[in-house]
Amino acid sequence: MNAIEIIMIPVKDQSKAKAFYQSLGFEVLMEADDAHGGAWLQMHLPGSPATISLASFQGIICQTEDIQLEAKTLNQKGIQVGNIDNTPWGKFAWLKDLDGNSLCLHEKP
């Protein structure tokens, strides 16, 4: 893993949360329907490489250059990494920390 790319923040009302974060200076980077019937809303502060996603669940998405190698290395350390999903937005693989918090590996296309 070489960078935190997206911090997923669970929200109850995405529209209200969007307005709140915009009032803090965040800008919409991407807004689109997601594969689960909801909306993907990704925001950032101007000039910052890290982004947030206002979602229905929590997670931290970490960028990696080689998801296969990263997953293999983590598995060898005893950290269970889920299946690698291939999507139009890249490859993703989820894992959990010791307290059940979700982390995701992401290799851009």
Rosetta silent file (secondary structure, phi, psi, omega in degrees, C-alpha in Angstrom):
SEQUENCE: MNAIEIIMIPVKDQSKAKAFYQSLGFEVLMEADDAHGGAWLQMHLPGSPATISLASFQGIICQTEDIQLEAKTLNQKGIQVGNIDNTPWGKFAWLKDLDGNSLCLHEKP
SCORE:     score description
SCORE:     0.000 S_00000001
   1 L     0.000  135.782 -177.866    0.000    0.000    0.000 S_00000001
   2 L  -124.256   -6.026  177.839    1.395    3.366   -0.908 S_00000001
   3 E  -167.429  147.537  168.951   -1.359    5.922   -0.184 S_00000001
   4 E   -80.943  122.797 -176.168   -4.740    6.386    1.418 S_00000001
   5 E   -98.525  -48.763 -176.037   -6.965    7.104   -1.541 S_00000001
   6 E  -138.899  132.504  170.875  -10.535    7.221   -0.181 S_00000001
   7 E  -106.088  117.747 -178.461  -11.983    7.338    3.332 S_00000001
   8 E   -88.993  121.575 -177.247  -15.544    6.045    3.262 S_00000001
   9 E  -108.945  119.245  178.791  -17.732    7.861    5.774 S_00000001
  10 E   -70.863  131.214  178.960  -21.064    6.256    6.681 S_00000001
  11 L  -131.733  152.349  178.280  -23.949    8.719    6.423 S_00000001
  12 L   -86.385  -37.932 -178.598  -27.699    8.426    6.965 S_00000001
  13 L  -129.400  104.192 -174.446  -28.753   11.064    4.432 S_00000001
  14 H   -62.194  -37.946 -179.785  -26.331   11.462    1.541 S_00000001
  15 H   -64.957  -45.276  178.498  -27.865   14.717    0.273 S_00000001
  16 H   -66.603  -40.417  178.794  -27.641   16.435    3.661 S_00000001
  17 H   -64.047  -40.120  178.366  -24.129   15.084    4.212 S_00000001
  18 H   -59.282  -47.518  179.908  -23.085   16.354    0.768 S_00000001
  19 H   -61.698  -40.806  179.033  -24.346   19.855    1.610 S_00000001
  20 H   -61.676  -49.984 -178.277  -22.541   19.768    4.963 S_00000001
  21 H   -66.671  -32.757  174.947  -19.203   18.758    3.444 S_00000001
  22 H   -64.597  -36.563  178.372  -19.609   21.345    0.685 S_00000001
  23 H   -67.639  -20.418  175.781  -20.056   23.993    3.389 S_00000001
  24 L   -85.229   -7.451  179.548  -16.680   22.840    4.768 S_00000001
  25 L   107.685    0.385  177.340  -15.059   23.453    1.382 S_00000001
  26 L   -73.480  148.532  177.088  -15.191   19.952   -0.106 S_00000001
  27 E  -119.208  149.917  177.544  -15.996   19.654   -3.811 S_00000001
  28 E   -72.665  125.303  177.026  -17.728   16.815   -5.656 S_00000001
  29 E   -96.226  -40.763  179.165  -15.188   14.748   -7.551 S_00000001
  30 E  -153.905  137.587  176.239  -17.584   12.037   -8.755 S_00000001
  31 E  -140.988  117.337 -176.335  -21.278   11.326   -8.348 S_00000001
  32 E  -157.092  160.679  173.625  -22.790    8.279  -10.062 S_00000001
  33 E   -64.666  140.773  175.843  -25.090    5.308   -9.541 S_00000001
  34 L  -102.836  173.329 -175.437  -23.262    2.414   -7.917 S_00000001
  35 L   -71.531   -9.890 -176.621  -23.638   -1.307   -8.559 S_00000001
  36 L  -103.451   12.334  177.376  -25.631   -1.788   -5.331 S_00000001
  37 L    89.478    0.576  178.001  -28.558    0.473   -6.233 S_00000001
  38 L  -105.032 -156.681  178.355  -27.289    3.519   -4.377 S_00000001
  39 E  -123.427  137.111  173.842  -25.172    6.467   -5.379 S_00000001
  40 E   -90.950  121.387  179.643  -21.384    6.756   -5.251 S_00000001
  41 E  -126.281  112.354 -178.100  -20.463   10.224   -4.003 S_00000001
  42 E  -117.631  131.387 -176.308  -16.770   11.057   -3.834 S_00000001
  43 E  -130.891  161.923  177.460  -15.520   14.453   -2.641 S_00000001
  44 E  -152.168  162.250  170.353  -12.197   16.139   -2.001 S_00000001
  45 L   -87.896  136.505 -178.707  -10.628   19.300   -0.755 S_00000001
  46 L   -52.175  130.835  178.823   -9.102   21.250   -3.644 S_00000001
  47 L    85.615   -5.287 -178.704   -5.444   20.299   -4.096 S_00000001
  48 L   -99.538  133.204  178.327   -5.640   17.220   -1.861 S_00000001
  49 L   -75.580  -24.375  179.150   -4.994   13.747   -3.300 S_00000001
  50 L   -80.098  145.719 -179.697   -7.056   12.042   -0.559 S_00000001
  51 E  -129.118  167.673  171.982  -10.816   11.884   -1.006 S_00000001
  52 E  -119.988  153.651  172.321  -13.894   10.941    0.994 S_00000001
  53 E  -124.631  126.709  177.606  -16.900    8.923   -0.077 S_00000001
  54 E   -88.554  108.810 -167.861  -20.245    9.493    1.619 S_00000001
  55 E  -133.219 -176.868  178.513  -21.541    5.938    1.772 S_00000001
  56 L   -92.455   -4.277  179.274  -23.716    3.501    3.675 S_00000001
  57 L  -146.895  163.027 -177.025  -20.697    1.789    5.277 S_00000001
  58 L   -90.485  148.101  173.221  -17.230    2.588    6.629 S_00000001
  59 E  -179.749  158.062  174.338  -13.955    1.736    4.944 S_00000001
  60 E  -121.303  124.064 -179.508  -10.534    3.019    4.004 S_00000001
  61 E  -101.623  123.087 -177.957   -9.379    2.432    0.437 S_00000001
  62 E  -111.087  133.001 -179.509   -5.611    2.235    0.004 S_00000001
  63 E   -77.234  141.167  174.516   -3.908    2.538   -3.342 S_00000001
  64 L  -140.663  149.718 -179.910   -1.477   -0.159   -4.450 S_00000001
  65 L   -82.845  -27.808 -176.584    0.520   -0.616   -7.632 S_00000001
  66 L  -140.601   92.785 -173.996    0.236   -4.442   -7.640 S_00000001
  67 H   -65.523  -35.308  178.278   -2.840   -5.817   -5.889 S_00000001
  68 H   -60.889  -48.958 -179.825   -1.908   -9.467   -6.539 S_00000001
  69 H   -66.000  -41.661  179.452    1.477   -9.042   -4.855 S_00000001
  70 H   -61.667  -45.923  179.260    0.015   -6.946   -2.026 S_00000001
  71 H   -62.861  -42.897  179.543   -2.684   -9.555   -1.292 S_00000001
  72 H   -62.405  -45.079  179.810   -0.129  -12.380   -1.393 S_00000001
  73 H   -62.087  -44.410  178.986    2.221  -10.522    0.966 S_00000001
  74 H   -65.861  -42.215  177.978   -0.595   -9.776    3.431 S_00000001
  75 H   -60.579  -38.180  178.095   -1.867  -13.365    3.293 S_00000001
  76 H   -65.450  -25.367  177.062    1.676  -14.592    4.089 S_00000001
  77 L   -85.628    1.815 -179.863    1.567  -12.351    7.181 S_00000001
  78 L    87.136   11.795  178.591   -1.657  -14.067    8.280 S_00000001
  79 L   -97.764  116.969 -175.692   -3.919  -11.208    7.169 S_00000001
  80 L   -78.969  119.582  178.145   -6.878  -12.596    5.241 S_00000001
  81 E  -107.335  134.019 -179.981   -7.572  -10.660    2.052 S_00000001
  82 L   -71.396 -178.468  179.248  -10.813  -11.303    0.176 S_00000001
  83 L   -60.244  150.231  176.505  -11.187  -12.049   -3.506 S_00000001
  84 L   -88.228  119.302  179.627   -9.881   -9.517   -5.985 S_00000001
  85 E   -97.021  131.229  177.883  -12.771   -7.934   -7.881 S_00000001
  86 E   -98.163  119.806 -178.642  -12.103   -6.560  -11.354 S_00000001
  87 E  -128.837  170.482  175.023  -14.241   -3.489  -12.136 S_00000001
  88 L   -62.257  -18.946 -177.879  -14.137   -0.663  -14.683 S_00000001
  89 L   -96.597    4.092  179.591  -12.594    1.474  -11.883 S_00000001
  90 E   122.757 -168.149 -179.896   -9.783   -0.989  -11.193 S_00000001
  91 E  -102.548  138.419 -177.966   -9.178   -4.020   -8.999 S_00000001
  92 E  -130.910  143.295  173.754  -10.414   -4.114   -5.387 S_00000001
  93 E  -145.343  128.895 -175.574   -9.847   -6.532   -2.479 S_00000001
  94 E   -98.458  150.952  172.916  -11.278   -6.074    1.031 S_00000001
  95 E  -148.660  168.821  179.678   -9.824   -7.034    4.394 S_00000001
  96 E  -125.106  148.029  174.212  -10.576   -6.272    8.038 S_00000001
  97 L   -83.311 -176.084 -175.438   -8.355   -5.113   10.872 S_00000001
  98 L   -64.104  -20.864 -179.990   -8.366   -6.762   14.307 S_00000001
  99 L  -101.440    7.673  177.500  -11.400   -4.697   15.385 S_00000001
 100 L    87.931    7.293  176.837  -13.464   -5.432   12.273 S_00000001
 101 L   -73.686  139.858 -176.551  -12.805   -2.127   10.480 S_00000001
 102 E   -85.797  133.701  172.823  -12.872   -2.466    6.697 S_00000001
 103 E  -126.267  150.846 -178.515   -9.839   -1.730    4.552 S_00000001
 104 E  -136.811  136.156  171.984   -9.675   -2.104    0.809 S_00000001
 105 E   -90.048  141.107  179.352   -6.794   -2.462   -1.607 S_00000001
 106 E  -137.489  123.615  173.053   -7.253   -0.654   -4.933 S_00000001
 107 E  -110.579  118.387 -178.740   -5.172   -0.980   -8.067 S_00000001
 108 L   -68.080  150.570  179.651   -6.125    1.604  -10.670 S_00000001
 109 L   -67.415    0.000    0.000   -6.718    0.407  -14.238 S_00000001
